[in-house]
Amino acid sequence: MLTWIIVILVVLWALGYFGPNVFSGFPKTGNVIHTLLVIALILLILRLLGIA
């Protein structure tokens, strides 16, 4: 379950980061991109440590 959350967050981050460059109608997300990336990294670290 946690793996899927990490994958979804990374995909959303990638869409937010590359989306406006690829699709002109895609909205710019600003700091949301970095927030998603930090949450995904924290979840990945917790999983590797065996806490979550």
Phi and psi in degrees as GROMACS dihedral restraints (atoms count N, CA, C in turn):
[ dihedral_restraints ]
;  ai    aj    ak    al  type     phi  dphi    fc
    3     4     5     6     1   -65.9    20    10
    4     5     6     7     1   -33.8    20    10
    6     7     8     9     1   -62.4    20    10
    7     8     9    10     1   -41.3    20    10
    9    10    11    12     1   -65.7    20    10
   10    11    12    13     1   -37.7    20    10
   12    13    14    15     1   -63.9    20    10
   13    14    15    16     1   -42.9    20    10
   15    16    17    18     1   -62.5    20    10
   16    17    18    19     1   -44.7    20    10
   18    19    20    21     1   -62.4    20    10
   19    20    21    22     1   -44.2    20    10
   21    22    23    24     1   -63.2    20    10
   22    23    24    25     1   -42.6    20    10
   24    25    26    27     1   -64.7    20    10
   25    26    27    28     1   -39.7    20    10
   27    28    29    30     1   -67.8    20    10
   28    29    30    31     1   -39.2    20    10
   30    31    32    33     1   -65.0    20    10
   31    32    33    34     1   -42.9    20    10
   33    34    35    36     1   -63.0    20    10
   34    35    36    37     1   -38.9    20    10
   36    37    38    39     1   -62.3    20    10
   37    38    39    40     1   -45.3    20    10
   39    40    41    42     1   -63.7    20    10
   40    41    42    43     1   -40.1    20    10
   42    43    44    45     1   -64.1    20    10
   43    44    45    46     1   -40.6    20    10
   45    46    47    48     1   -69.5    20    10
   46    47    48    49     1   -33.0    20    10
   48    49    50    51     1   -79.9    20    10
   49    50    51    52     1   -47.8    20    10
   51    52    53    54     1   -95.2    20    10
   52    53    54    55     1   -16.6    20    10
   54    55    56    57     1   -56.4    20    10
   55    56    57    58     1   -52.0    20    10
   57    58    59    60     1   -63.1    20    10
   58    59    60    61     1   -26.9    20    10
   60    61    62    63     1   -77.6    20    10
   61    62    63    64     1   -34.6    20    10
   63    64    65    66     1   -86.2    20    10
   64    65    66    67     1   -47.9    20    10
   66    67    68    69     1  -111.0    20    10
   67    68    69    70     1   118.4    20    10
   69    70    71    72     1   -66.9    20    10
   70    71    72    73     1   -26.2    20    10
   72    73    74    75     1   -85.0    20    10
   73    74    75    76     1    -4.2    20    10
   75    76    77    78     1   -75.0    20    10
   76    77    78    79     1   131.5    20    10
   78    79    80    81     1   -70.7    20    10
   79    80    81    82     1   150.0    20    10
   81    82    83    84     1   -81.9    20    10
   82    83    84    85     1   137.1    20    10
   84    85    86    87     1  -107.5    20    10
   85    86    87    88     1   -14.9    20    10
   87    88    89    90     1    66.4    20    10
   88    89    90    91     1  -126.2    20    10
   90    91    92    93     1   -74.5    20    10
   91    92    93    94     1   -12.1    20    10
   93    94    95    96     1   -61.7    20    10
   94    95    96    97     1   -34.3    20    10
   96    97    98    99     1   -58.8    20    10
   97    98    99   100     1   -48.7    20    10
   99   100   101   102     1   -68.8    20    10
  100   101   102   103     1   -35.5    20    10
  102   103   104   105     1   -63.2    20    10
  103   104   105   106     1   -44.4    20    10
  105   106   107   108     1   -62.8    20    10
  106   107   108   109     1   -40.3    20    10
  108   109   110   111     1   -65.3    20    10
  109   110   111   112     1   -42.1    20    10
  111   112   113   114     1   -65.0    20    10
  112   113   114   115     1   -42.8    20    10
  114   115   116   117     1   -62.4    20    10
  115   116   117   118     1   -42.8    20    10
  117   118   119   120     1   -63.7    20    10
  118   119   120   121     1   -41.0    20    10
  120   121   122   123     1   -66.5    20    10
  121   122   123   124     1   -40.1    20    10
  123   124   125   126     1   -63.5    20    10
  124   125   126   127     1   -44.2    20    10
  126   127   128   129     1   -64.0    20    10
  127   128   129   130     1   -38.1    20    10
  129   130   131   132     1   -65.2    20    10
  130   131   132   133     1   -42.8    20    10
  132   133   134   135     1   -64.4    20    10
  133   134   135   136     1   -43.1    20    10
  135   136   137   138     1   -61.8    20    10
  136   137   138   139     1   -38.9    20    10
  138   139   140   141     1   -66.4    20    10
  139   140   141   142     1   -41.3    20    10
  141   142   143   144     1   -66.5    20    10
  142   143   144   145     1   -33.0    20    10
  144   145   146   147     1   -79.1    20    10
  145   146   147   148     1   -12.5    20    10
  147   148   149   150     1    82.3    20    10
  148   149   150   151     1    13.6    20    10
  150   151   152   153     1   -79.0    20    10
  151   152   153   154     1   -40.3    20    10
